[in-house]
């Protein structure tokens, strides 16, 4: 059974779950957005930030897509594939750790920094980054906005098939979710 998942802007949507950055695995860092809270996942950052206490959400260290970054991603993939095929049983060299983005959660007691892996190997487009940041800000506008927006994103994730949409479709989805 395959799991439906897709990247839309800075968000990774798997079934009905919404993450900032890549969905973490094992003890890796990640940030999940639930109707109740912003949840820090992984070693050293397991913490719940209830929405009622969240004043602002920011994302920094977002790699912006450039031609050079795209070339590097393709080159790294090709080299990793060749090495895996050349070595009997694989070498494990293809398992490079992706870069991290920082998610700032502002609450009455200060700004808490969470980490999440970058999901886009070649970086994110400037438009998707700006739209995603606006959407994160919108989630802090109040409970009704939060619940409606997250429910819409989760519903899309549960019904979407076929992986990550094209950039124009992703940007349109982000605009739609912004209202």
QUILIN-V993342 format. One record per residue. N is the residue number from 0. D_CENTER is the distance of its C-alpha to the mean C-alpha in Angstrom with 2 decimals. Layout:
n:N d_center:D_CENTER
n:N d_center:D_CENTER
//
This chain:
n:0 d_center:23.01
n:1 d_center:19.71
n:2 d_center:16.53
n:3 d_center:15.00
n:4 d_center:11.33
n:5 d_center:9.67
n:6 d_center:7.02
n:7 d_center:7.98
n:8 d_center:7.47
n:9 d_center:4.43
n:10 d_center:3.58
n:11 d_center:4.33
n:12 d_center:7.85
n:13 d_center:10.43
n:14 d_center:13.84
n:15 d_center:13.79
n:16 d_center:10.95
n:17 d_center:7.95
n:18 d_center:5.05
n:19 d_center:3.28
n:20 d_center:1.94
n:21 d_center:4.42
n:22 d_center:6.80
n:23 d_center:9.48
n:24 d_center:13.00
n:25 d_center:16.25
n:26 d_center:16.39
n:27 d_center:13.30
n:28 d_center:11.29
n:29 d_center:8.29
n:30 d_center:7.83
n:31 d_center:8.71
n:32 d_center:10.17
n:33 d_center:13.58
n:34 d_center:16.61
n:35 d_center:18.26
n:36 d_center:15.97
n:37 d_center:12.94
n:38 d_center:12.99
n:39 d_center:12.65
n:40 d_center:12.73
n:41 d_center:14.58
n:42 d_center:17.76
n:43 d_center:18.83
n:44 d_center:16.28
n:45 d_center:16.91
n:46 d_center:17.57
n:47 d_center:17.54
n:48 d_center:17.47
n:49 d_center:19.27
n:50 d_center:18.45
n:51 d_center:22.14
n:52 d_center:21.83
n:53 d_center:18.67
n:54 d_center:20.05
n:55 d_center:17.15
n:56 d_center:13.44
n:57 d_center:12.74
n:58 d_center:10.33
n:59 d_center:12.31
n:60 d_center:12.61
n:61 d_center:10.37
n:62 d_center:12.16
n:63 d_center:13.82
n:64 d_center:15.01
n:65 d_center:18.70
n:66 d_center:21.32
n:67 d_center:21.85
n:68 d_center:18.25
n:69 d_center:18.45
n:70 d_center:21.84
n:71 d_center:20.73
n:72 d_center:17.95
n:73 d_center:20.66
n:74 d_center:23.22
n:75 d_center:21.25
n:76 d_center:20.61
n:77 d_center:24.31
n:78 d_center:25.64
n:79 d_center:23.65
n:80 d_center:24.92
n:81 d_center:28.46
n:82 d_center:28.50
n:83 d_center:27.35
n:84 d_center:30.05
n:85 d_center:32.68
n:86 d_center:32.42
n:87 d_center:33.75
n:88 d_center:31.21
n:89 d_center:28.44
n:90 d_center:27.88
n:91 d_center:24.39
n:92 d_center:23.81
n:93 d_center:21.10
n:94 d_center:18.84
n:95 d_center:17.75
n:96 d_center:15.08
n:97 d_center:12.17
n:98 d_center:12.03
n:99 d_center:10.43
n:100 d_center:8.99
n:101 d_center:10.88
n:102 d_center:10.24
n:103 d_center:13.76
n:104 d_center:15.08
n:105 d_center:18.56
n:106 d_center:21.15
n:107 d_center:24.96
n:108 d_center:25.20
n:109 d_center:23.07
n:110 d_center:19.62
n:111 d_center:17.68
n:112 d_center:15.21
n:113 d_center:12.37
n:114 d_center:10.54
n:115 d_center:7.22
n:116 d_center:7.42
n:117 d_center:6.61
n:118 d_center:6.02
n:119 d_center:8.66
n:120 d_center:11.94
n:121 d_center:13.84
n:122 d_center:11.59
n:123 d_center:10.48
n:124 d_center:13.45
n:125 d_center:14.95
n:126 d_center:15.16
n:127 d_center:11.58
n:128 d_center:10.76
n:129 d_center:13.72
n:130 d_center:13.14
n:131 d_center:9.66
n:132 d_center:11.50
n:133 d_center:14.36
n:134 d_center:12.60
n:135 d_center:11.42
n:136 d_center:15.07
n:137 d_center:16.40
n:138 d_center:15.06
n:139 d_center:17.47
n:140 d_center:20.45
n:141 d_center:21.83
n:142 d_center:21.70
n:143 d_center:22.71
n:144 d_center:20.08
n:145 d_center:17.35
n:146 d_center:18.71
n:147 d_center:19.29
n:148 d_center:15.90
n:149 d_center:13.93
n:150 d_center:16.72
n:151 d_center:16.46
n:152 d_center:12.76
n:153 d_center:13.62
n:154 d_center:16.87
n:155 d_center:15.40
n:156 d_center:13.27
n:157 d_center:16.54
n:158 d_center:18.65
n:159 d_center:16.70
n:160 d_center:18.07
n:161 d_center:17.80
n:162 d_center:14.28
n:163 d_center:12.24
n:164 d_center:14.53
n:165 d_center:16.12
n:166 d_center:15.03
n:167 d_center:17.71
n:168 d_center:16.67
n:169 d_center:13.01
n:170 d_center:14.58
n:171 d_center:17.11
n:172 d_center:14.79
n:173 d_center:13.12
n:174 d_center:16.76
n:175 d_center:17.90
n:176 d_center:15.48
n:177 d_center:16.64
n:178 d_center:20.11
//
